[in-house]
Amino acid sequence: MRDGRGVVRALRALAVLAPLAGCATPPAPEAPPLSYPPAAAERVVRIALAEWRDWGQVTRDAWTTAEETAPREADPANFPRVMAYWQAVPEDHGAIPLNRRRYAAALARQADGAALWSTPYWSAAFISWVFRAAGVDAAEFPPSATHAFYLDGLLATARRFPAQAPFIPHAPEERAPAPGDLLCFDRGPAPLRHWTERLAEAGRARAMHCDIVVEAPAGAVRAVGGNVLDAVTMTVYPAGPDGRLLPAPPGRRPLLLHVESRLGRLPPWSWP
């Protein structure tokens, strides 16, 4: 693991890439981000795990083809869960009014009710809700219904405030994931080769997906995400003896980005 000085040096080096983003980069906050206590990091993991349990503890292996499961998101009992996720983001893209109608249809046992919460996709809303519910302010984690857009905010803050940023980007092979970190995929038809390429297109939509690391036992990394198999699902990634993720097998789309969470690990609380 890098020491604090190494992280700062790496982020300062990242600053030279800032001109690539041009005017598309979202504005970073004017004031440095706040340092959060360890309780915030603990709450992120605890909340994500609690939601996973409430959805039935659905678990899948990362690099195997998952079997189809019952459409849990279409169960009317889960309506308020996904509603809460959407209420955590500033723009719901019409998800709430659309799915209120679908919920009414489901209660009336009409055919339209079978599509409850099937669109728009709610995985980014789930991630945003977890951090908001944990007490992380929008200045440190900008909520969005699009993974790429909240990641743009995290990258901009890391570039501008390398010593104080609560979230630090890494290539997936660079370090072992820890609870509270994010693991992100590029789901687009022309995926980025390295996460730094996102800087040149910041502010433009890109299909992505992120999960929250909740456990990292020997030989595995367990991460929880929303709208996976139509539920809040735990994905288990194989890891090596040093805790780093093993590469994706041939034919599988690799991870693009590992976002290190430094919640509770910055001064005055501590140093990573």
Rosetta blueprint (number, residue, H / E / L):
1 M L
2 R L
3 D L
4 G H
5 R H
6 G H
7 V H
8 V H
9 R H
10 A H
11 L H
12 R H
13 A H
14 L H
15 A H
16 V H
17 L H
18 A H
19 P H
20 L H
21 A H
22 G H
23 C H
24 A H
25 T L
26 P L
27 P L
28 A L
29 P L
30 E L
31 A L
32 P L
33 P L
34 L L
35 S L
36 Y L
37 P L
38 P H
39 A H
40 A H
41 A H
42 E H
43 R H
44 V H
45 V H
46 R H
47 I H
48 A H
49 L H
50 A H
51 E H
52 W H
53 R H
54 D H
55 W L
56 G L
57 Q L
58 V E
59 T E
60 R E
61 D E
62 A L
63 W L
64 T L
65 T L
66 A L
67 E L
68 E L
69 T L
70 A L
71 P L
72 R H
73 E H
74 A H
75 D L
76 P H
77 A H
78 N H
79 F H
80 P H
81 R H
82 V H
83 M H
84 A H
85 Y H
86 W H
87 Q L
88 A L
89 V L
90 P L
91 E L
92 D L
93 H L
94 G L
95 A H
96 I H
97 P H
98 L H
99 N H
100 R H
101 R H
102 R H
103 Y H
104 A H
105 A H
106 A H
107 L H
108 A L
109 R L
110 Q L
111 A H
112 D H
113 G H
114 A H
115 A H
116 L L
117 W L
118 S L
119 T L
120 P L
121 Y L
122 W L
123 S H
124 A H
125 A H
126 F H
127 I H
128 S H
129 W H
130 V H
131 F H
132 R H
133 A H
134 A L
135 G L
136 V L
137 D L
138 A L
139 A L
140 E L
141 F L
142 P L
143 P L
144 S L
145 A L
146 T L
147 H H
148 A H
149 F H
150 Y H
151 L H
152 D H
153 G H
154 L H
155 L H
156 A H
157 T H
158 A H
159 R H
160 R H
161 F L
162 P L
163 A L
164 Q L
165 A L
166 P L
167 F E
168 I E
169 P E
170 H E
171 A L
172 P L
173 E L
174 E L
175 R L
176 A L
177 P L
178 A L
179 P L
180 G L
181 D L
182 L E
183 L E
184 C E
185 F E
186 D E
187 R L
188 G L
189 P L
190 A L
191 P L
192 L L
193 R L
194 H L
195 W H
196 T H
197 E H
198 R H
199 L H
200 A H
201 E H
202 A L
203 G L
204 R L
205 A L
206 R L
207 A L
208 M E
209 H E
210 C E
211 D E
212 I E
213 V E
214 V E
215 E E
216 A L
217 P L
218 A L
219 G L
220 A E
221 V E
222 R E
223 A E
224 V E
225 G E
226 G E
227 N E
228 V E
229 L L
230 D L
231 A E
232 V E
233 T E
234 M E
235 T E
236 V E
237 Y E
238 P E
239 A E
240 G L
241 P L
242 D L
243 G L
244 R L
245 L E
246 L L
247 P L
248 A L
249 P L
250 P L
251 G L
252 R L
253 R L
254 P L
255 L L
256 L L
257 L E
258 H E
259 V E
260 E E
261 S E
262 R L
263 L L
264 G L
265 R L
266 L L
267 P L
268 P L
269 W L
270 S L
271 W L
272 P L
